[in-house]
Amino acid sequence: MAVQLDPQLLEILACPSEDHAPLTPAGDRLVCTACGRRYPVVDGIPVLLLDEALPPEDAPAPEHPGNAG
């Protein structure tokens, strides 16, 4: 489902990371135009918490110390 937010709200929303870059809708998430973090939109409300953000799609998967061979 595509994000449907008020265009005026989208104009003022920014990534909570240090660069505070604008966000663009992509599917059911808002994506930072600078760092690429993906923020969920739950019941029409953007969840702009760094702890809730998904890494950029092209980021490598985090390594788990127990998986090292």
C-alpha positions as a Markdown table, in Angstrom:
| # | Residue | x | y | z |
|---|---|---|---|---|
| 1 | Met | 0.0 | 0.0 | 0.0 |
| 2 | Ala | 1.4 | 3.4 | -0.9 |
| 3 | Val | 1.9 | 6.1 | 1.6 |
| 4 | Gln | -0.7 | 8.8 | 1.4 |
| 5 | Leu | 0.2 | 11.9 | 3.4 |
| 6 | Asp | -0.8 | 15.5 | 3.1 |
| 7 | Pro | 1.6 | 17.2 | 0.6 |
| 8 | Gln | 2.2 | 20.0 | 3.1 |
| 9 | Leu | 3.2 | 17.5 | 5.8 |
| 10 | Leu | 5.6 | 15.8 | 3.3 |
| 11 | Glu | 7.2 | 19.2 | 2.7 |
| 12 | Ile | 8.2 | 19.7 | 6.3 |
| 13 | Leu | 9.1 | 16.1 | 7.3 |
| 14 | Ala | 12.8 | 15.4 | 7.5 |
| 15 | Cys | 15.0 | 12.5 | 8.4 |
| 16 | Pro | 15.9 | 12.6 | 12.2 |
| 17 | Ser | 19.5 | 11.7 | 11.4 |
| 18 | Glu | 22.2 | 14.4 | 11.5 |
| 19 | Asp | 21.7 | 15.5 | 7.9 |
| 20 | His | 17.9 | 16.2 | 8.3 |
| 21 | Ala | 17.4 | 15.5 | 4.6 |
| 22 | Pro | 13.9 | 15.5 | 3.0 |
| 23 | Leu | 11.9 | 12.3 | 2.9 |
| 24 | Thr | 10.1 | 10.8 | -0.1 |
| 25 | Pro | 7.3 | 8.3 | -0.2 |
| 26 | Ala | 8.2 | 4.8 | -1.5 |
| 27 | Gly | 5.6 | 2.1 | -1.1 |
| 28 | Asp | 4.5 | 1.9 | 2.5 |
| 29 | Arg | 7.6 | 3.8 | 3.8 |
| 30 | Leu | 9.2 | 7.2 | 3.8 |
| 31 | Val | 12.8 | 7.1 | 2.5 |
| 32 | Cys | 15.5 | 9.6 | 3.3 |
| 33 | Thr | 17.0 | 11.3 | 0.2 |
| 34 | Ala | 20.4 | 11.4 | 1.8 |
| 35 | Cys | 21.1 | 8.3 | 4.0 |
| 36 | Gly | 18.5 | 6.0 | 2.5 |
| 37 | Arg | 17.0 | 4.9 | 5.8 |
| 38 | Arg | 13.4 | 3.7 | 5.4 |
| 39 | Tyr | 10.8 | 4.8 | 8.0 |
| 40 | Pro | 7.4 | 3.0 | 8.4 |
| 41 | Val | 4.1 | 4.8 | 8.2 |
| 42 | Val | 1.6 | 3.2 | 10.7 |
| 43 | Asp | -2.0 | 4.0 | 10.4 |
| 44 | Gly | -1.1 | 7.2 | 8.4 |
| 45 | Ile | 1.4 | 8.3 | 11.0 |
| 46 | Pro | 5.1 | 8.5 | 10.0 |
| 47 | Val | 7.3 | 6.8 | 12.6 |
| 48 | Leu | 10.5 | 8.9 | 12.4 |
| 49 | Leu | 12.6 | 7.1 | 15.0 |
| 50 | Leu | 16.1 | 6.0 | 14.1 |
| 51 | Asp | 15.6 | 2.8 | 16.1 |
| 52 | Glu | 12.6 | 1.9 | 14.0 |
| 53 | Ala | 14.1 | 2.8 | 10.6 |
| 54 | Leu | 15.2 | 0.1 | 8.2 |
| 55 | Pro | 18.7 | 0.5 | 6.6 |
| 56 | Pro | 19.0 | 1.5 | 3.0 |
| 57 | Glu | 18.0 | -1.2 | 0.6 |
| 58 | Asp | 21.6 | -1.4 | -0.8 |
| 59 | Ala | 23.2 | -1.6 | 2.6 |
| 60 | Pro | 24.9 | -4.9 | 3.5 |
| 61 | Ala | 23.2 | -7.1 | 6.0 |
| 62 | Pro | 24.6 | -6.6 | 9.6 |
| 63 | Glu | 27.0 | -9.4 | 10.6 |
| 64 | His | 26.3 | -11.4 | 13.7 |
| 65 | Pro | 29.4 | -12.2 | 15.8 |
| 66 | Gly | 28.2 | -15.8 | 16.4 |
| 67 | Asn | 28.0 | -16.5 | 12.6 |
| 68 | Ala | 31.7 | -15.9 | 11.9 |
| 69 | Gly | 33.3 | -19.0 | 10.7 |
